[in-house]
């Protein structure tokens, strides 16, 4: 996947997370979980932009690791939101699929970059 394509994809994902948070009910649990998923879900794209400016292969790999962690954390918050029925299953499935695809792309990129170090 090209750099610009993944930038767009992670930005679109962040926008979907923002829309999700806006639709959450206004209560203490939803506010806390919403804040958490808003942070992790939007930081995926922000951190990927940092990957694109990496100064070395090691920096590239390190920054990609952060993207992977944020995407995985977002999956966790999605799991909690659906478990306590704050989001519908179809929304959960759509966002989970995209987050998992982003994780897979990032993990593959990390493996490739590590392989190219040798």
DRENNUKE-119164 format. One line per 4 residues: number of its first residue (from 1); for each residue x, y, z of N, C-alpha, C. Coordinates in pm, 1 decimal. Layout:
<kolvos>
NUM = X Y Z X Y Z X Y Z; ...;
</kolvos>
This chain:
<kolvos>
1 = 85.1 -117.5 0.0 0.0 0.0 0.0 89.9 124.2 0.0; 52.5 220.7 -79.5 130.9 343.5 -89.8 109.9 430.5 33.0; 211.9 511.8 61.3 211.0 600.0 178.2 86.1 688.1 182.8; 54.0 752.0 69.7 -62.4 842.0 66.4 -193.8 767.4 88.9;
5 = -201.0 645.5 39.3 -322.0 565.2 57.9 -344.2 533.2 205.2; -237.4 495.8 275.3 -251.4 463.7 417.0 -275.0 589.5 499.9; -218.6 701.6 459.0 -248.9 828.2 526.5 -398.4 857.1 517.2; -454.7 840.9 398.5 -597.5 866.8 380.0 -680.8 767.0 459.1;
9 = -641.1 644.1 454.8 -716.8 539.3 523.6 -718.7 561.1 675.0; -604.7 597.5 731.2 -600.3 620.3 875.7 -674.5 748.5 913.7; -673.0 846.8 825.7 -749.5 969.2 851.6 -899.7 940.4 844.5; -941.0 864.5 745.1 -1082.7 825.9 734.1 -1126.8 746.4 855.7;
13 = -1039.9 659.9 905.0 -1071.0 581.8 1024.6 -1089.5 675.7 1144.0; -1001.6 773.6 1156.8 -1013.0 870.9 1266.3 -1146.0 944.8 1258.0; -1185.7 982.0 1138.8 -1313.7 1051.7 1121.8 -1431.3 963.3 1162.7; -1422.1 834.4 1132.6 -1527.8 740.7 1173.4 -1532.5 727.2 1326.3;
17 = -1417.1 726.9 1388.9 -1411.0 720.4 1535.4 -1472.3 846.7 1595.6; -1442.0 961.5 1536.7 -1499.4 1087.3 1584.9 -1652.1 1081.9 1576.5; -1703.8 1035.2 1462.9 -1849.5 1022.8 1446.2 -1908.9 927.7 1549.6; -1840.2 817.6 1575.2 -1886.6 720.7 1675.2 -1896.9 785.6 1812.9;
21 = -1794.0 856.8 1852.4 -1791.0 919.6 1984.2 -1902.0 1023.9 1996.4; -1926.0 1097.0 1890.1 -2032.3 1197.7 1891.9 -2170.3 1135.7 1915.1; -2187.0 1011.1 1873.5 -2317.1 943.2 1886.6 -2333.8 868.2 2018.9; -2228.4 859.7 2098.7 -2238.7 788.5 2226.4 -2333.8 863.7 2319.8;
25 = -2400.7 789.5 2407.9 -2487.6 857.5 2504.2 -2405.2 945.7 2597.6; -2472.1 1037.8 2658.7 -2403.1 1130.5 2749.9 -2416.8 1077.8 2892.5; -2322.6 992.2 2930.6 -2315.5 943.6 3068.2 -2169.3 920.1 3102.8; -2143.6 893.8 3228.3 -2005.8 885.3 3277.0 -1922.3 778.9 3205.1;
29 = -1976.5 658.7 3193.3 -1901.5 549.3 3129.5 -1875.6 580.4 2982.7; -1978.1 623.5 2912.1 -1961.7 655.6 2769.5 -1862.3 769.0 2750.6; -1865.0 867.1 2839.5 -1770.8 979.0 2829.4 -1626.5 930.8 2845.2; -1603.5 845.8 2944.0 -1467.4 796.9 2969.3 -1419.2 707.1 2855.6;
33 = -1502.4 610.6 2816.3 -1463.2 521.2 2707.1 -1451.5 598.5 2575.7; -1541.0 693.9 2555.6 -1535.7 775.4 2435.0 -1406.8 855.0 2426.6; -1365.6 910.5 2537.3 -1240.3 986.7 2541.0 -1121.5 895.7 2507.2; -1123.2 775.4 2562.5 -1013.1 681.9 2538.4 -1004.9 641.1 2390.5;
37 = -1119.3 604.1 2333.4 -1116.4 559.6 2192.8 -1090.4 676.8 2099.5; -1132.0 795.1 2139.4 -1104.1 913.7 2059.0 -953.6 938.4 2052.6; -887.0 923.0 2165.1 -741.5 942.7 2168.9 -668.7 838.0 2083.6; -699.1 711.7 2108.8 -625.6 606.9 2037.6 -664.2 599.8 1890.1;
41 = -792.1 614.1 1860.4 -837.8 602.2 1722.2 -790.2 713.8 1631.2; -775.3 833.3 1686.9 -725.9 944.4 1604.9 -573.3 948.9 1601.3; -509.5 890.3 1699.7 -363.0 894.4 1700.7 -300.9 795.2 1602.4; -379.0 701.2 1553.7 -325.9 606.4 1453.9 -274.1 684.3 1332.5;
45 = -358.9 769.5 1279.1 -319.8 848.1 1161.7 -211.5 949.5 1192.1; -222.1 1013.0 1307.6 -120.5 1111.8 1345.3 16.1 1045.6 1358.0; 19.1 928.5 1419.7 146.4 858.0 1434.5 195.3 801.8 1301.7; 103.6 763.9 1212.8 147.8 716.8 1081.7 215.1 830.2 1004.0;
49 = 163.0 951.4 1020.1 227.5 1066.2 954.6 370.7 1082.1 1006.6; 391.4 1054.7 1135.6 527.0 1059.7 1191.9 614.5 950.3 1130.9; 556.2 834.4 1103.9 629.4 724.8 1038.6 685.2 773.9 904.6; 601.7 846.8 833.1 640.7 895.0 700.2 756.3 994.0 704.9;
53 = 784.6 1047.1 822.6 895.6 1140.4 839.0 1012.1 1077.3 916.3; 1013.2 947.9 927.2 1117.9 879.4 1003.2 1255.0 913.5 946.2; 1351.0 924.7 1036.7 1486.2 965.5 997.8 1579.4 848.8 970.4; 1538.5 730.1 1010.8 1620.4 611.3 988.4 1528.4 489.7 985.7;
57 = 1583.1 378.5 946.4 1504.1 255.7 944.9 1459.9 218.9 1086.6; 1548.4 236.2 1184.1 1513.7 205.8 1323.6 1401.3 297.7 1372.1; 1409.0 425.1 1336.5 1304.7 520.9 1372.8 1173.3 482.8 1305.6; 1179.6 443.2 1180.1 1063.1 398.5 1103.2 995.3 280.3 1173.1;
61 = 1073.5 182.1 1211.5 1020.9 62.4 1277.7 960.8 98.6 1412.9; 1029.5 181.5 1487.2 980.3 223.8 1618.7 846.6 296.7 1608.0; 838.5 390.3 1514.4 715.6 467.4 1497.2 601.5 379.5 1446.2; 631.9 283.8 1360.1 529.0 189.4 1314.7 476.6 107.4 1432.1;
65 = 564.6 75.4 1526.1 522.4 2.5 1645.6 420.1 81.0 1725.8; 434.4 211.7 1729.5 338.4 296.5 1800.0 203.5 292.9 1728.4; 206.0 297.7 1595.9 81.6 288.5 1518.0 11.5 156.2 1548.1; 88.5 48.7 1550.5 32.1 -83.1 1581.6 -31.7 -83.9 1720.3;
69 = 37.3 -28.5 1819.2 -15.0 -24.2 1956.4 -144.0 56.3 1965.4; -149.0 170.1 1898.8 -268.9 254.5 1903.1 -387.3 186.4 1835.6; -362.3 118.6 1724.9 -469.6 46.6 1655.6 -520.9 -68.1 1743.0; -429.8 -138.4 1808.1 -469.5 -247.7 1895.5 -546.9 -194.9 2017.0;
73 = -503.9 -82.0 2071.4 -576.2 -21.9 2183.1 -717.2 19.0 2140.4; -729.1 71.1 2021.0 -860.2 108.8 1968.4 -951.2 -13.0 1959.4; -896.0 -125.1 1919.0 -973.5 -249.9 1914.8 -1025.7 -285.4 2053.9; -944.6 -266.7 2153.7 -985.8 -294.8 2291.8 -1105.6 -208.9 2331.9;
77 = -1097.3 -78.2 2304.3 -1207.5 11.1 2341.4 -1333.7 -24.2 2263.4; -1318.6 -63.2 2137.4 -1435.2 -106.5 2060.1 -1499.5 -229.6 2123.1; -1416.6 -323.4 2166.3 -1468.4 -443.9 2231.9 -1547.6 -408.8 2357.6; -1495.7 -315.3 2436.2 -1568.9 -274.4 2556.8 -1700.3 -205.9 2521.4;
81 = -1696.8 -117.7 2424.0 -1818.2 -45.4 2385.3 -1928.2 -139.0 2337.5; -1892.0 -239.7 2262.0 -1994.5 -333.4 2214.1 -2038.2 -427.1 2326.8; -1947.1 -463.0 2415.8 -1980.6 -553.5 2526.0 -2083.5 -492.9 2620.4; -2075.8 -361.5 2639.4 -2173.5 -297.3 2729.2 -2286.7 -231.2 2649.6;
85 = -2292.6 -267.7 2522.3 -2402.3 -228.0 2434.1 -2415.5 -77.2 2413.6; -2300.4 -9.5 2404.9 -2302.2 132.9 2373.4 -2292.1 158.2 2222.8; -2250.1 55.3 2149.0 -2250.4 63.9 2003.0 -2313.5 -63.5 1947.2; -2366.2 -51.8 1827.5 -2430.1 -165.2 1761.0 -2325.2 -258.0 1701.2;
89 = -2363.3 -381.9 1686.1 -2273.7 -485.3 1634.4 -2221.1 -450.9 1495.0; -2306.9 -395.6 1408.6 -2261.6 -364.6 1271.5 -2155.2 -254.9 1270.5; -2169.3 -156.3 1357.4 -2067.7 -50.5 1367.9 -1938.3 -109.3 1422.8; -1952.2 -190.3 1527.2 -1836.8 -258.5 1586.0 -1763.1 -339.7 1479.9;
93 = -1837.4 -417.5 1402.6 -1775.9 -505.3 1302.8 -1702.9 -425.7 1195.4; -1764.2 -320.2 1147.7 -1703.6 -238.0 1042.2 -1574.2 -173.5 1091.1; -1578.4 -113.3 1209.8 -1459.0 -46.1 1263.1 -1351.2 -146.4 1304.3; -1393.3 -258.2 1357.8 -1298.2 -362.8 1395.9 -1227.0 -419.2 1273.0;
97 = -1302.4 -441.4 1166.6 -1240.8 -491.3 1042.7 -1134.7 -394.7 992.2; -1167.8 -266.6 991.3 -1071.2 -167.3 942.4 -949.3 -159.2 1033.8; -970.5 -157.9 1163.8 -857.4 -152.4 1257.4 -768.6 -275.9 1242.3; -829.4 -392.3 1226.8 -751.0 -514.7 1207.6 -671.8 -511.1 1077.1;
101 = -730.4 -455.1 972.0 -657.7 -443.4 845.3 -540.2 -347.6 859.3; -560.7 -238.2 930.1 -450.5 -144.0 953.6 -339.3 -211.9 1032.6; -374.9 -287.5 1136.8 -274.7 -361.2 1214.8 -198.4 -457.1 1123.6; -268.8 -529.9 1038.4 -203.4 -626.1 949.7 -106.1 -556.9 854.6;
105 = -145.4 -443.4 799.4 -57.3 -367.8 709.4 67.4 -322.5 783.5; 47.7 -270.2 904.2 159.3 -218.7 983.4 254.0 -331.5 1024.4; 199.4 -442.9 1070.0 283.1 -556.3 1110.2 365.0 -607.2 991.8; 303.3 -615.9 875.7 375.2 -658.0 755.9 487.4 -559.6 722.2;
109 = 458.8 -430.9 735.8 560.9 -328.6 709.7 676.7 -339.0 807.7; 645.1 -364.6 933.9 750.4 -381.3 1034.9 837.9 -501.3 1000.7; 775.2 -612.7 966.5 851.7 -733.5 931.7 939.7 -709.4 809.7; 885.3 -642.2 710.7 963.1 -611.7 590.2 1081.1 -521.7 623.7;
113 = 1055.4 -417.3 701.4 1162.9 -325.1 738.7 1270.9 -395.0 819.9; 1229.3 -481.8 911.7 1328.4 -556.8 989.9 1409.6 -649.8 901.8; 1343.1 -711.2 805.5 1413.1 -801.1 714.0 1512.2 -727.9 627.4; 1482.0 -603.7 593.7 1571.5 -523.6 511.1 1690.4 -468.2 589.1;
117 = 1685.2 -477.2 723.5 1796.8 -428.6 804.6 1917.6 -520.1 795.2; 1893.0 -645.7 765.0 2001.0 -745.5 768.6 2086.7 -744.5 648.0;
</kolvos>
